[in-house]
């Protein structure tokens, strides 16, 4: 994971969860090398007290409000944890969930095997289960071992192609300590040639729109430039599409919020991620902002300075 040079965080909630309510407990687990330590540092910045590799035998005493503090806690647990076992961990998880004063959530960090292999090779670290076997064998063995934890997770984040900024954004969207429970929406444009963003909840393909790439004057520009916007907006298919898109999202977003979803990622894709997807993402983010949603926008594959993530205002 690498961080953009000029990143800007999405709009920050101003009010933290009080200690008088259920205590937020975030258990962070997943594949070794998928970014657990990075995630713990990120949620620590959100106000959690972060503890890594706590022995399972001490988990209850740390978390239980009668014995520990009433601060929000983020606890890292994986195969390197002392006395770790999948079944004992799930038993501890169920015990914590059954206790009424805790808001317990399980985060699982995943990553593609080849990306994990590359990370271990580049850092020359030893995989904890590959001490006497090939690296990929250790990764595959761990994946089988922790698969029940992935199945139980409240949220799975695949870090294979996430930047540090993207990971922080996702963690803030899902685990920010805030009283404001309105749905936060993140709109990202992307190029299909580089793959669909793995964190996307909704994906819209705009490759049917007229492509400015074939106009030599417009090719070096982006969907943020007025000339490109005028070109795409003149396509007779754009207005009906955008009207239909907003008509779909209008009643859909409140339903997500009513079901308790705090964060939604909408991805808009075109061939190169430079013109059509950028233009539509910007228009969509502006529409969401006008309609009272907390929204930020990012252009993952647009080749232009200053177009990384920012809040819409």
Beta strands, then each sheet from edge to edge (+ up, - down):
strand 1: 23-30
strand 2: 49-52
strand 3: 73-76
strand 4: 102-110
strand 5: 155-158
strand 6: 184-191
strand 7: 202-205
strand 8: 263-270
strand 9: 294-299
strand 10: 310-311
sheet 1: 2+ 3+ 1+ 4+ 5+
sheet 2: 7+ 8+ 6+ 9+ 10-
end
